[in-house]
Every structure is written in C-alpha cells, then in structure tokens.
C-alpha cells in the first residue's frame, strides 16, 4: 500500500471525527429550535457543545501529529520536514505543541460560559505500572496522597510478576484466596485500570480522589524508556528519587530539549537508570489527549497511536472515556491557544 493511500486513511479517520462533531452540532441546533424550556434541555445543549469541542480537538491534534514534524518534546508546527531536524531552537515562525500534558485553549469554540482546553501527553513520559519498581510506584502514590503507598506498590508488583513469592508488604495467591478474590494476574497489565484488581487498590486508589496519579501512569511493557523531555515533574521525582535532579531536568528542558545521555547525566549524575526505569530523550508513538472545561468536573480522554511505516493507516484513534478528574483554574490560567496547522494540504 502506498504512503499516500495510508495517509489518506489516516485523514479519513480524522474526517470521521469531524463528521461526528457535525452531527452533534445538528442535534444542538434542533435542541435550540425547541427553545430553552427546561434545565434538562440546557444541560443537553451543553453536553452536545462539549461533544463537539472534544471531537474537534482530538481531530486537530491527530492531524498535527500526522502532518507536522515531531521533536523530543513537542510537535513543531511549521518546522522543517527533514528527518531529525525538528527542534524548538532557532525557529522564528514555528509554534510548539508541547507533549508534556500542559493545556491549550481550544480556539473558535465557546460552550456557554465555559472555556474548552486540550492537552497532549506523550505516554513515553509516564511511569509504567508494569515497571516492577515498587519504590518509584510507591513514591508516585505517596505524592498523590494515597495511604499505605509502599504496601500498595508492593502488592501491584506481586500481582503482575510471574513468581509466587510475596515481596515485602506484598501479597500472593494465598492472600487473595483468604479474601475470596480472583488470584493475581501474573502477567503485565494491558491497561492501567487493571491495577485496581491488585490487593487494596480498588479501595485506596479511587480515580475521583487521586486522579492525578492515574494521569501520570500507563501500562507500557516493562523496560519501556521514560522520556525526560515530556515526563511530568511527579514522575521524574518518583523515578529518580531526587527532587532536586528532577527539577533541574524540568528547568533545562524548558530552555531547550534534552537530546543525549550525556546531557541527562550532567543534571542527574552518572546513574541514568532507576530500578526499572530507563531514562531517554525520544517521544513515543502513543499520545493521551485530554479535553477539559473550565466549568466541568469531568475530562474526556482519548488515545492516539501513530503506526509504523507501511501500516494500513498511519494513526489509530482509540475510543475515548470520561475521566472523573477535575482540573484547577491554575492549570488553565497560562494556557496558550492550540496551534493551527501551518501548511496547506
């Protein structure tokens, strides 16, 4: 299959999202014809408006990922197309779509009094629940305010490892049997929500209370590298076990992206590998897109996956979900507008 045909399928996928948004717009128009006769109708109108914003934002992000160069920390909108040339440095006319989870205002959309925002997180910048590093997992849980963080981290490591030896504070099959629970999985998680089946997790790691923890983890295979250019500060602190080194990395990447192991070592020391976390400087192929609203208590999460060259279509859009996470006004105050595509098709 030709590259042009593969990209055409990717654009068709994005076009489908736009069609969904247009259909939602039709429903909104019908609702407005009926008039604001009840609070229920007004709520329906707002839901439709948010649906339009969500699908439009994800489609725009997908199009940028497909058509603009991607550097170590961002999509460089208007940057050079040559392989390896994408960088934020020295580009007067380029705009960055940072891939570290920061929010951007979605332009051209005003759902009532609410403003709409979108963020894109390179999942290579998140800590994998499959890491096997109970110290890093425990530190991330502790930062989120979860009680018994060390015990929960050990329980998860025992839940996914292949042996039947309980680690310190962990639990194996006999503990699950006593509580009449299904036995440990004994294999890597396929998505981060399967962690809730580990002993104690469902009761302690509630999404609504500690949603920020879930925003900082994924279910990547064990051994997957951690991109220091896009990792949130809590993830770097947990992985390194050193808050000063983590903040130094964040400050440095804010000036220019980190590109080499030597640059990392200069900021963290010679040990650039935690107990299961390999530090790197490359963006991955999976991106978490969050659409949130200033007046809402839930956010909409989707996942975009860039395929390998020669695949049937260049981007895969995994079904979105509602996340019971509310974002504070401080995360929206400094938001720039979501970059627009810089080229004609």
LUMKERO-272328 format. One record per residue (C-alpha): residue number from 1; residue in one letter; chain; x, y, z. Coordinates in Angstrom, 3 decimals, decimal comma. Example, Ala and Ser with C-alpha at 12.3 -4.5 7.8 and 13.67 -1.06 7.14 Angstrom:
2
(1 A A (12,300 -4,500 7,800))
(2 S A (13,670 -1,060 7,140))
This chain:
345
(1 X A (0,000 0,000 0,000))
(2 X A (1,411 3,409 -0,966))
(3 X A (2,288 6,027 1,641))
(4 X A (-0,265 8,397 0,076))
(5 X A (-3,019 5,828 0,491))
(6 X A (-2,001 5,135 4,099))
(7 X A (-2,124 8,825 4,932))
(8 X A (-5,440 9,118 3,137))
(9 X A (-6,877 6,521 5,509))
(10 X A (-5,467 8,415 8,458))
(11 X A (-7,091 11,627 7,254))
(12 X A (-10,335 9,711 6,701))
(13 X A (-10,240 8,666 10,356))
(14 X A (-9,880 12,281 11,399))
(15 X A (-12,637 13,257 8,945))
(16 X A (-14,919 10,747 10,644))
(17 X A (-14,349 12,541 13,941))
(18 X A (-15,285 15,808 12,288))
(19 X A (-18,477 14,214 10,935))
(20 X A (-19,393 13,101 14,460))
(21 X A (-18,871 16,675 15,644))
(22 X A (-21,104 17,988 12,834))
(23 X A (-23,847 15,532 13,728))
(24 X A (-23,614 16,720 17,309))
(25 X A (-23,952 20,265 16,018))
(26 X A (-27,156 19,307 14,209))
(27 X A (-28,552 17,886 17,448))
(28 X A (-27,614 21,114 19,174))
(29 X A (-29,440 23,168 16,531))
(30 X A (-32,547 21,020 16,934))
(31 X A (-32,416 21,461 20,684))
(32 X A (-32,173 25,239 20,291))
(33 X A (-35,167 25,303 17,930))
(34 X A (-37,180 23,687 20,695))
(35 X A (-36,191 26,552 22,989))
(36 X A (-34,746 26,586 26,463))
(37 X A (-37,816 25,097 28,048))
(38 X A (-36,139 23,283 30,914))
(39 X A (-32,847 22,876 32,810))
(40 X A (-32,646 19,389 31,323))
(41 X A (-32,644 20,785 27,802))
(42 X A (-29,978 23,323 28,689))
(43 X A (-27,859 20,518 30,132))
(44 X A (-28,324 18,555 26,910))
(45 X A (-27,206 21,558 24,877))
(46 X A (-24,074 21,909 26,976))
(47 X A (-23,289 18,197 26,639))
(48 X A (-23,619 18,434 22,851))
(49 X A (-21,390 21,504 22,756))
(50 X A (-18,759 19,714 24,780))
(51 X A (-19,009 16,711 22,461))
(52 X A (-18,321 18,986 19,508))
(53 X A (-15,297 20,540 21,232))
(54 X A (-13,914 17,148 22,244))
(55 X A (-14,075 15,518 18,806))
(56 X A (-12,829 18,646 17,074))
(57 X A (-9,844 18,972 19,405))
(58 X A (-8,824 15,317 19,058))
(59 X A (-9,133 15,554 15,272))
(60 X A (-6,953 18,667 15,211))
(61 X A (-4,304 17,044 17,391))
(62 X A (-4,304 13,918 15,226))
(63 X A (-3,850 15,988 12,093))
(64 X A (-0,901 17,864 13,618))
(65 X A (0,765 14,597 14,664))
(66 X A (0,402 13,297 11,111))
(67 X A (1,471 16,354 9,184))
(68 X A (3,972 18,266 11,337))
(69 X A (7,478 17,214 12,484))
(70 X A (7,768 15,792 15,997))
(71 X A (10,772 16,657 18,129))
(72 X A (11,963 15,309 21,505))
(73 X A (9,430 17,373 23,474))
(74 X A (6,824 18,706 21,044))
(75 X A (5,120 18,840 17,694))
(76 X A (6,955 21,664 15,928))
(77 X A (4,184 23,306 13,913))
(78 X A (5,773 24,913 10,853))
(79 X A (9,131 23,237 11,474))
(80 X A (11,424 21,606 8,879))
(81 X A (10,399 18,299 7,341))
(82 X A (13,886 16,782 7,162))
(83 X A (14,303 13,669 9,395))
(84 X A (15,843 14,546 12,736))
(85 X A (15,631 18,294 12,141))
(86 X A (12,586 19,012 14,315))
(87 X A (13,641 21,195 17,216))
(88 X A (12,293 24,193 19,063))
(89 X A (15,597 26,030 18,782))
(90 X A (16,066 28,743 16,185))
(91 X A (12,596 28,560 14,609))
(92 X A (11,187 32,037 14,440))
(93 X A (7,980 31,133 12,648))
(94 X A (7,350 27,754 14,314))
(95 X A (4,964 27,053 17,188))
(96 X A (5,263 24,194 19,604))
(97 X A (2,538 21,861 20,736))
(98 X A (4,238 20,597 23,866))
(99 X A (3,668 16,927 24,617))
(100 X A (4,008 17,159 28,414))
(101 X A (0,320 17,392 29,309))
(102 X A (0,042 21,169 29,541))
(103 X A (-3,300 22,650 28,490))
(104 X A (-4,039 24,759 25,415))
(105 X A (-7,152 26,830 24,782))
(106 X A (-9,309 25,401 22,001))
(107 X A (-9,924 28,370 19,736))
(108 X A (-13,132 29,045 17,836))
(109 X A (-15,390 27,402 20,395))
(110 X A (-17,414 28,962 23,189))
(111 X A (-19,707 26,499 25,005))
(112 X A (-21,759 28,907 27,067))
(113 X A (-19,676 30,381 29,859))
(114 X A (-17,193 27,501 29,812))
(115 X A (-13,831 27,643 28,073))
(116 X A (-12,522 24,463 26,436))
(117 X A (-8,936 23,237 26,829))
(118 X A (-6,909 20,366 25,375))
(119 X A (-3,669 18,712 26,469))
(120 X A (-1,466 16,137 24,749))
(121 X A (0,764 13,830 26,792))
(122 X A (3,460 11,676 25,233))
(123 X A (2,866 8,385 27,039))
(124 X A (6,595 7,662 26,873))
(125 X A (6,838 10,378 29,529))
(126 X A (4,677 8,454 32,009))
(127 X A (5,628 5,820 34,580))
(128 X A (4,557 2,321 33,620))
(129 X A (2,630 0,299 36,190))
(130 X A (4,457 -2,714 34,737))
(131 X A (7,854 -1,327 35,689))
(132 X A (8,374 -3,668 38,637))
(133 X A (9,933 -0,743 40,505))
(134 X A (7,942 -0,675 43,741))
(135 X A (9,997 2,246 45,082))
(136 X A (9,103 4,539 42,168))
(137 X A (5,462 3,433 42,184))
(138 X A (5,262 3,949 45,936))
(139 X A (6,754 7,428 45,621))
(140 X A (4,225 8,400 42,947))
(141 X A (1,334 7,071 45,043))
(142 X A (2,655 8,950 48,053))
(143 X A (2,824 12,219 46,093))
(144 X A (-0,845 11,717 45,202))
(145 X A (-1,729 11,438 48,894))
(146 X A (-2,578 7,722 48,824))
(147 X A (-2,341 5,999 52,205))
(148 X A (-0,173 2,872 52,510))
(149 X A (1,603 3,793 49,257))
(150 X A (4,506 1,413 49,858))
(151 X A (2,232 -1,549 50,547))
(152 X A (0,058 -0,877 47,509))
(153 X A (3,098 -0,592 45,240))
(154 X A (4,464 -3,912 46,516))
(155 X A (1,049 -5,546 46,107))
(156 X A (0,925 -4,449 42,461))
(157 X A (4,421 -5,772 41,742))
(158 X A (3,414 -9,160 43,212))
(159 X A (0,136 -9,034 41,277))
(160 X A (1,873 -8,883 37,888))
(161 X A (5,125 -10,809 38,421))
(162 X A (5,311 -14,482 37,422))
(163 X A (6,583 -15,950 40,685))
(164 X A (4,608 -16,862 43,790))
(165 X A (6,973 -15,228 46,275))
(166 X A (5,467 -12,329 48,178))
(167 X A (7,763 -9,354 48,440))
(168 X A (7,937 -7,016 51,447))
(169 X A (4,437 -5,627 52,076))
(170 X A (3,212 -7,557 49,007))
(171 X A (0,673 -10,354 48,541))
(172 X A (0,449 -13,539 46,501))
(173 X A (-2,297 -16,061 45,726))
(174 X A (-2,885 -17,279 49,296))
(175 X A (-3,757 -13,744 50,458))
(176 X A (-6,268 -13,358 47,618))
(177 X A (-7,767 -16,764 48,366))
(178 X A (-8,358 -15,875 52,015))
(179 X A (-10,306 -12,814 50,895))
(180 X A (-12,225 -14,750 48,229))
(181 X A (-10,709 -12,650 45,447))
(182 X A (-9,553 -13,753 41,984))
(183 X A (-5,879 -14,769 42,001))
(184 X A (-3,055 -12,473 40,866))
(185 X A (-2,739 -11,801 37,145))
(186 X A (0,913 -12,941 36,998))
(187 X A (1,492 -11,069 33,759))
(188 X A (1,835 -7,430 32,681))
(189 X A (-1,204 -5,166 32,739))
(190 X A (-2,810 -4,407 29,371))
(191 X A (-4,299 -1,133 30,617))
(192 X A (-3,772 0,911 33,743))
(193 X A (-7,244 0,232 35,169))
(194 X A (-6,438 -3,475 35,635))
(195 X A (-4,257 -2,356 38,557))
(196 X A (-7,476 -1,879 40,545))
(197 X A (-7,709 -5,679 40,829))
(198 X A (-4,489 -5,804 42,850))
(199 X A (-4,967 -6,236 46,584))
(200 X A (-6,103 -2,994 48,240))
(201 X A (-6,056 -0,858 45,106))
(202 X A (-9,771 -0,543 44,402))
(203 X A (-10,427 0,665 47,941))
(204 X A (-7,476 3,068 48,153))
(205 X A (-6,759 4,391 44,649))
(206 X A (-10,098 5,889 43,701))
(207 X A (-9,992 7,811 40,412))
(208 X A (-12,026 10,721 41,702))
(209 X A (-9,797 11,303 44,727))
(210 X A (-6,371 10,624 43,216))
(211 X A (-6,992 11,254 39,540))
(212 X A (-3,631 12,964 39,162))
(213 X A (-1,917 9,649 39,939))
(214 X A (-3,740 7,966 37,046))
(215 X A (-2,767 10,857 34,797))
(216 X A (0,920 10,078 35,466))
(217 X A (0,941 6,331 34,714))
(218 X A (0,425 3,972 31,795))
(219 X A (0,619 0,234 31,128))
(220 X A (3,623 0,180 28,800))
(221 X A (5,728 -3,012 28,719))
(222 X A (8,377 -3,437 31,365))
(223 X A (11,644 -1,929 30,232))
(224 X A (9,996 0,858 28,247))
(225 X A (12,051 4,042 28,374))
(226 X A (10,956 7,246 30,103))
(227 X A (11,246 10,431 28,027))
(228 X A (12,657 13,093 30,339))
(229 X A (11,536 15,798 27,891))
(230 X A (7,838 15,081 28,396))
(231 X A (7,623 13,459 31,845))
(232 X A (5,592 15,405 34,451))
(233 X A (7,599 16,547 37,456))
(234 X A (5,990 13,996 39,863))
(235 X A (7,045 11,166 37,513))
(236 X A (10,643 12,397 37,390))
(237 X A (10,750 12,796 41,165))
(238 X A (9,441 9,244 41,614))
(239 X A (11,743 7,700 39,011))
(240 X A (14,906 9,463 40,176))
(241 X A (14,175 9,554 43,889))
(242 X A (15,728 13,007 43,844))
(243 X A (13,558 16,118 43,738))
(244 X A (16,472 18,473 43,018))
(245 X A (17,627 16,466 39,985))
(246 X A (14,041 16,220 38,721))
(247 X A (13,535 19,983 38,951))
(248 X A (16,881 20,555 37,216))
(249 X A (15,695 18,422 34,290))
(250 X A (12,420 20,351 34,072))
(251 X A (14,241 23,706 34,115))
(252 X A (16,736 22,588 31,474))
(253 X A (14,153 21,140 29,070))
(254 X A (12,146 24,364 29,349))
(255 X A (15,078 26,149 27,711))
(256 X A (15,737 23,519 25,033))
(257 X A (15,015 19,824 24,663))
(258 X A (17,463 17,278 26,058))
(259 X A (18,921 15,097 23,299))
(260 X A (21,747 12,961 24,703))
(261 X A (22,534 10,674 27,630))
(262 X A (25,443 12,960 28,495))
(263 X A (23,070 15,889 28,992))
(264 X A (20,937 13,800 31,354))
(265 X A (23,975 12,619 33,290))
(266 X A (25,177 16,188 33,670))
(267 X A (21,962 17,006 35,546))
(268 X A (21,287 13,755 37,416))
(269 X A (24,689 12,112 37,827))
(270 X A (26,122 9,105 36,038))
(271 X A (23,307 6,756 37,061))
(272 X A (20,657 7,418 34,409))
(273 X A (18,686 4,281 35,107))
(274 X A (16,413 3,834 38,092))
(275 X A (15,421 0,351 39,295))
(276 X A (13,296 -0,437 36,227))
(277 X A (13,074 2,965 34,551))
(278 X A (15,406 3,726 31,644))
(279 X A (15,744 7,469 31,054))
(280 X A (15,659 8,561 27,410))
(281 X A (15,013 11,622 25,238))
(282 X A (12,718 10,308 22,493))
(283 X A (8,979 10,743 22,031))
(284 X A (6,975 7,522 21,766))
(285 X A (4,159 6,565 19,405))
(286 X A (1,235 6,782 21,858))
(287 X A (-0,360 10,075 22,917))
(288 X A (-3,026 10,729 25,546))
(289 X A (-5,348 13,590 24,623))
(290 X A (-7,383 15,239 27,393))
(291 X A (-10,184 17,721 26,727))
(292 X A (-11,424 19,588 29,800))
(293 X A (-13,740 22,515 30,520))
(294 X A (-13,345 25,334 32,997))
(295 X A (-16,782 24,688 34,485))
(296 X A (-16,773 20,891 34,362))
(297 X A (-15,939 18,175 36,850))
(298 X A (-15,015 15,573 34,253))
(299 X A (-12,478 15,434 31,466))
(300 X A (-12,635 13,499 28,210))
(301 X A (-9,702 11,208 27,479))
(302 X A (-8,738 9,736 24,099))
(303 X A (-5,636 7,952 22,860))
(304 X A (-3,911 8,467 19,516))
(305 X A (-1,409 5,863 18,309))
(306 X A (0,984 6,527 15,423))
(307 X A (1,523 3,357 13,406))
(308 X A (4,755 2,029 11,967))
(309 X A (5,603 2,991 8,363))
(310 X A (3,717 0,852 5,886))
(311 X A (0,803 0,139 8,214))
(312 X A (-2,762 0,095 6,896))
(313 X A (-3,357 3,544 8,334))
(314 X A (-0,902 5,976 9,903))
(315 X A (-2,869 6,779 13,067))
(316 X A (-5,216 4,821 15,294))
(317 X A (-7,782 6,555 17,459))
(318 X A (-8,722 4,524 20,500))
(319 X A (-12,163 5,129 21,951))
(320 X A (-12,290 7,878 24,493))
(321 X A (-13,562 7,730 28,053))
(322 X A (-14,835 10,087 30,706))
(323 X A (-12,308 10,648 33,460))
(324 X A (-13,531 11,638 36,906))
(325 X A (-10,826 14,270 37,242))
(326 X A (-11,368 17,992 37,666))
(327 X A (-8,588 20,433 36,855))
(328 X A (-7,877 23,583 38,815))
(329 X A (-8,031 27,087 37,392))
(330 X A (-4,259 27,386 37,845))
(331 X A (-3,726 24,810 35,096))
(332 X A (-5,706 26,919 32,631))
(333 X A (-4,561 30,452 33,502))
(334 X A (-1,378 30,470 31,404))
(335 X A (-2,786 28,368 28,567))
(336 X A (-1,830 29,395 25,043))
(337 X A (-4,092 28,731 22,067))
(338 X A (-3,924 25,298 20,461))
(339 X A (-1,575 25,661 17,436))
(340 X A (-3,110 25,621 13,959))
(341 X A (-1,791 23,578 11,055))
(342 X A (0,836 25,653 9,282))
(343 X A (0,647 24,205 5,758))
(344 X A (-1,912 23,723 3,040))
(345 X A (-2,667 20,038 2,269))
